[in-house]
Amino acid sequence: MNMEAPLPFPPHQGDGGMVAFQRQELSVILRLYGMMVAAGEWRDYGISHGREVAVFSIFRRSAENPLYRIEKRPKLRMKQGIYAVLGENGQVLRRGHELAPVLRVLERKLIRPV
């Protein structure tokens, strides 16, 4: 009879094909998120990871649909670009190979005429 204690998490099985944001990418995204929260535009966020895409969703209120989604799709690396910003209705606002230039479309929303 085997009396070993069960492991709380299954052992790591290599890459497993999960797509996730790296620390540097999250730093860039959270810097922008912090500025928009300070401006009173955004209030909540959610992060999801999958086999083909990682998504950072931005909400005006937590009970709503996402206002914006920042997606990372490694399979599009050689085509349209690994990063994309999508609007509320799923329209692509910007795509690219580097995260910071792609996020500039959202930074422009912060600049308003007085």
C-alpha positions as CSV (number, residue, x, y, z in Angstrom):
1,M,0.0,0.0,0.0
2,N,1.4,3.4,-1.0
3,M,1.2,6.0,1.7
4,E,2.7,9.0,-0.1
5,A,1.0,12.3,0.5
6,P,-0.6,13.7,-2.7
7,L,1.1,16.6,-4.3
8,P,-0.8,19.9,-4.1
9,F,0.1,20.7,-7.7
10,P,1.0,18.3,-10.5
11,P,4.7,18.3,-11.5
12,H,5.8,20.6,-14.2
13,Q,5.5,18.8,-17.6
14,G,7.7,21.1,-19.7
15,D,6.3,24.0,-21.6
16,G,2.8,22.5,-22.0
17,G,2.0,25.0,-24.7
18,M,0.6,27.6,-22.3
19,V,1.0,31.2,-23.5
20,A,1.7,33.7,-20.7
21,F,2.9,37.3,-20.3
22,Q,6.5,37.7,-19.2
23,R,7.5,40.0,-16.3
24,Q,8.8,42.7,-18.6
25,E,5.5,42.6,-20.6
26,L,3.4,42.8,-17.5
27,S,5.5,45.7,-16.3
28,V,4.8,47.7,-19.4
29,I,1.1,46.9,-19.3
30,L,0.7,47.6,-15.6
31,R,2.5,51.0,-15.9
32,L,-0.2,52.1,-18.4
33,Y,-2.9,50.5,-16.3
34,G,-1.7,52.5,-13.3
35,M,-1.8,55.8,-15.2
36,M,-5.3,55.1,-16.4
37,V,-6.6,54.1,-12.9
38,A,-5.1,57.3,-11.6
39,A,-6.9,59.3,-14.3
40,G,-10.2,57.6,-13.3
41,E,-10.7,55.8,-16.6
42,W,-10.2,52.1,-15.7
43,R,-11.1,50.3,-12.5
44,D,-10.4,46.6,-12.9
45,Y,-8.5,44.0,-14.9
46,G,-8.3,40.3,-15.5
47,I,-5.6,38.0,-16.9
48,S,-6.2,34.7,-18.7
49,H,-3.7,32.3,-20.2
50,G,-4.4,29.6,-22.7
51,R,-2.7,27.3,-25.2
52,E,-2.8,29.9,-28.0
53,V,-3.3,33.2,-26.4
54,A,-2.7,35.2,-23.3
55,V,-5.2,38.1,-22.6
56,F,-5.0,41.1,-20.3
57,S,-8.6,42.5,-20.1
58,I,-9.3,46.0,-18.9
59,F,-12.7,47.0,-17.4
60,R,-14.3,50.3,-16.6
61,R,-16.4,48.5,-14.0
62,S,-15.9,44.9,-12.9
63,A,-19.4,43.8,-13.9
64,E,-19.1,44.9,-17.5
65,N,-17.6,43.4,-20.6
66,P,-13.9,44.3,-21.1
67,L,-13.3,47.8,-22.4
68,Y,-10.0,46.7,-24.0
69,R,-8.1,43.5,-24.4
70,I,-4.4,43.2,-24.9
71,E,-3.6,39.9,-26.5
72,K,-0.4,37.9,-27.0
73,R,-0.5,35.4,-29.8
74,P,2.9,33.8,-30.5
75,K,1.7,32.0,-33.6
76,L,1.3,35.4,-35.3
77,R,4.9,36.3,-34.7
78,M,6.0,36.0,-38.3
79,K,2.8,37.5,-39.7
80,Q,0.9,40.4,-38.2
81,G,2.7,40.6,-34.9
82,I,2.5,38.9,-31.6
83,Y,0.6,41.7,-29.7
84,A,-2.8,43.2,-30.4
85,V,-5.1,45.7,-28.7
86,L,-8.8,45.0,-29.3
87,G,-11.7,47.3,-28.5
88,E,-14.9,46.6,-26.7
89,N,-16.6,45.1,-29.8
90,G,-13.6,43.0,-30.8
91,Q,-12.3,45.4,-33.4
92,V,-8.5,45.4,-33.7
93,L,-7.2,48.8,-32.7
94,R,-3.5,48.0,-33.3
95,R,-1.2,45.1,-34.0
96,G,2.5,44.8,-33.8
97,H,5.7,42.9,-33.0
98,E,6.6,45.1,-30.0
99,L,4.4,45.8,-27.0
100,A,5.1,49.4,-26.2
101,P,4.3,50.8,-29.6
102,V,1.1,48.7,-29.7
103,L,0.0,50.2,-26.3
104,R,0.4,53.8,-27.6
105,V,-3.1,53.6,-29.0
106,L,-4.4,53.4,-25.4
107,E,-2.0,56.1,-24.1
108,R,-3.6,58.5,-26.6
109,K,-6.9,58.1,-24.8
110,L,-5.2,59.6,-21.7
111,I,-4.3,62.8,-23.5
112,R,-7.4,65.1,-23.7
113,P,-7.8,68.7,-24.8
114,V,-8.5,71.1,-21.9
